[in-house]
Amino acid sequence: MKLGAIEAGGTKFVCAVGTEKGEILEKIIIPTQTPEKTLSKVIEFFQKKSIESLGIGSFGPIDINKKSDTYGAILNTPKFAWRDYPFLESMKQALDIPIGFTTDVNEAALGEFTFGAAKGLESCLYITVGTGIGAGMIIKGKILQGLSHPEMGHIIVRRHPKDDYLGGCPTHQDCLEGLASGPAIENRWRKKGIELSEQQEVWEMEAYYLAQALVQYIMILMPQKIIIGGGVAKQKSLFPLIRKKVKELLNGYLTYKEFNEEIRNYIVPPELGDCAGIIGGLVLAKEVIKKRD
């Protein structure tokens, strides 16, 4: 079975052809420009590959409510050229194959659940910390959604006592994304995160914010595994700091071993690395074929 996958990000589209076993056979990267420029190259790539179905994970917010008139559209994204753009419909018209459509973080969660760090479990939460912050949740093999997809990157967190940065979210200013995303780190410290690897106070503050978010997700969703990906999460000192802070915030309330002596195996980096999203797209592509059959 030959499947296609798209990981549509704010700066680039990763497009791949692969198999139902999560094997990537071919992959290209296309810069994110206007919809017309970007999708013409995306469509040209897939039209030559004879794929049976396609899985798309997109930056958002997007409309994933199949009963909605704007299902498959990108909504009020900061990327104005893509705002209200009928992404899914454009791909369906061009390729005429079954297409699955979800958020980029849901797609990555699906990849890690099926082939990565959460393989064999019943649930997992995947959070990405990079240019933005978002998270997706899988429960018993299904993507969690309600009225729409969760917006876990925009929850409100307590401000660090030593943080005078106002926050960088254009909508909420000092939400989690506004205080802990890659751009927030750069704007606060006047250097990119990669240049701050030896400055412990940077990562102590980052862990302070991310741990608060994880504790909220734990209390509400109780995932069996939390996976943190994205460029910021590649900072080696960050995971131990997050785990330590999560334990402090939980303060012994939850006695499960996952939140105590085995927390190192509970809050983890993605086993699939940067391929979590695109492999999740292959999983999504297989699922839409199953539903059609």
N, C-alpha and C positions, 0 to 999 in steps of 0.2 A: 504494500500500500504506500503510495507516494503522496506525502502531505506537505502543505505549505504553512509557514508561520511568519507573523510580523510582530516585532516589538517596536511600537511607534512611540518615540520619545520626542521631547522638545527640541533636541539638537540633532538627532539622527534616527533613521528608520533602519532597523536590522531586519533583513528578509532572509528566510532560509527555506530550503527544501530538505525534508528528512523522512524518517519512517515512524511507524507507530511505536517502536521500541525506544524512541527518543534519540535516535542517531541522526546527526546533522550531516547531510551529504554535500550540501553547497550553501554558502552564505555570502551575502553582500551587504554593504553599508551605504546608505543613501542619505545625504544631508537633508535635514528638515528645512524646507524653504516654504513657498506657497503651496497650497494643496495641488494646484494644477501642475507645478513643476515637479513636486515630489512624487505624486501618485502616478504621473505618466511613466516615470522610471520604474516605480514599484510594479505597475501593471505590465510593463514591457518584460520585466524579469520573469514574472509568473506565467505569462502567456506562452512562454517557450518551454515550460517545464512539465506540462501534462499532469498537474496535481489533481487529486480527487476532491480535496477540500482544503479549507484555509482557516487558521486560527489567528485572530487579531487581538493583541493587547495594546491599548492606546493610552496616551497621556489624557488627562481630563481637566475638568469633569466631563463625563460622557453620559448619554442616555442609554441605559441597559434594560429599560422596561419594555418588553416586547409588545405590550399593549398600547404604548405611547405613540403618538403621531410623529414624534421626533426620534424614535428608536434608532440607534446606530449613529446618532449625530454627536459631534463634539460641541459642548455647550459653552459657557462663558469662560473659556480659557484666556489667560493673559496673552496668548499668541493670537493676535486679532485676526490675522488672515484665515485662521482655522475656526473662528468662532461661528457656531451654528452650522458648521459644514457637515453635510450628510456623508460621512466617511464610509459607513457600511454599505449604503445604497450605491455609492459610486463604485465600490469594489464588486458588488454583486452584478451590476450592469456590465462591467468590463469582463468579468471572468465566468459568470453563469455557473457557479459551483456552490455547494453548501459552505457557509462561512459562520464561524463562531466569533462573537464579539464581546470583549470585556475590558477591564482596566489593565494597565501594564503590571500593576502589583498583584492583581488577582491571577494573572497569567503566570507570574513568577512563583506565586504560592502553589499553583497547580503543578508546576514543574517540580518543585521541591517535594511536594506531597507524593507525587507519582514515582519519581526517580531519584530524589535527593535526600536531604537530611531528615525528612519526615516520612520516608517510605515505610510502609507497614503500620503506620499509626492511623487513627481515625480523624485527627484534626491537627491543624497547624496554623500559625499566623506568620505571615511574611511581611516585614517592614523594610522599606528602602529609605535610606538617608543619603541624599545627594543634593542635586539642584533643588529638589523639593523633598517632601516627606509624605509617604503614603503607605498604606498597609492593606493586605488582603487576607481573608480568613477562609480556610477550607474546613468543612464539617461533614464527615462521612462521605468524602469524595465530591461534595458539592460546594460551589462558591457561595459564600454568605452574601445575600443582598435582601433588601426590603423594598421600600419605596424607590430607592436607587442603591448605588454602591456606597459603602461606608467612606467617610472622609476623615480617617483617623489621624491624618497629619495636621488637622486644624483644631484639635482639642486644646483646651486652655490648661496651662501648667503654671505652677507657682514660680515666681521669678527668683533667680539666684540672688542672695543678698548683696553680692559684689558686682552684679551685672547692671550697668547703666545704659546698655544698648537698647534702643526703643523697640526694635523688632523690624523684620523686613517683609512680612506678609502684606501685599497690597490691599488685602481685604480686612484682615484681623490684626494686623501689626504684630502683636506679641503672642500669637498662638505657638504651638510646638514648631511648626515649619518656620515661622517668623523668627524663632530664637535658636533653632538647632540645625537648620539646613546648612549645606555647604556655603551658599552666599551669606548667610547670617554669621558664620564663623569668620569668613573673609572680611565682612564689613565691620565686625566688632573688633577684630585684632589687626586689621589692615594688612593681612597677609593671607595667602591661600593655605588651606589646611595642611597640604603636603609640606609647606615650609615651616610648620609649627609643631612638627612631630615630637620635638624634644621639650616643648613647653607644657609641663604637666598641668598647669592651671587651666589651659585651654580644654584639655580632655576631661578634667575633673568637672568643669562647668557643663561640657557636652553630656557627660554621663548623668549629671544632676537632672537635666531636662529629659533625656531619653528614658531614664529609669522611672521617672514619674509616669511617663506615657505607658511603659510596659506594665507597671502595676495596675493602672486603670484597665488596660486590655485584659490582664490576668483576672482581675476581679469580675469583669463583666462577661468575658468569653471563655475563660479557662482552657486555652489551647494546650494540647499535649506537647507542643514544641514551639518555640519562638525562634525565628530565623531573621537575622538582620543583614541586609545587603546594601548595596550602593557605595559610592565612592568614599564617603565619610567613614563608613564602617570598616574600611580597609586599614585604618589606623590601628596598629597592633595593640597599643596600650588601652584601647577603648573597651573591649569586651570585659576584661577583669574589673574595670571601674564600674561598668554598668551592672554586672552581676552583684558586686559588693553593695552598691546603692539600692538595688532591688531588694536584697535581703534586709537591709536596714529599714527600708520603707514598709516592708511586710511585717517586720518586727515580731516574727514568730507566730503570727496569726494563722498562717497556713502551714500545717505540719508535714505536708507531702515532701518526700525526699527531693523532688524536682526543684523545690524552692529553697532547699537547704544544702545538704551534703552533695547533691548531684546537680546543682544549678549550672555547673560548667557544661553539662551535657544537655541542658534545657534551653539556655540562651546561646545560640550558635550562629556562625557564619554560614552562608549557603554552600552546600556540598557541590552544587553545580556551578558555583562561581558566577561569572558574568553571563553564563548561558542559561541560567534558571528561567528567564523570561521566554526566550526563543524556544526552549524545549517545552515549556508550558504551552506555547502556541501550538506545537505539534500534538500535544495531549488534547487541547481544545478542538483542533481540527478532526481528530479521531472521534471525539464525542459527538460532533454534529453529524457525522456519517451514521453513527449508531442510532441517533435520534430519528434520522430520516428513514432508516431501515425499520 
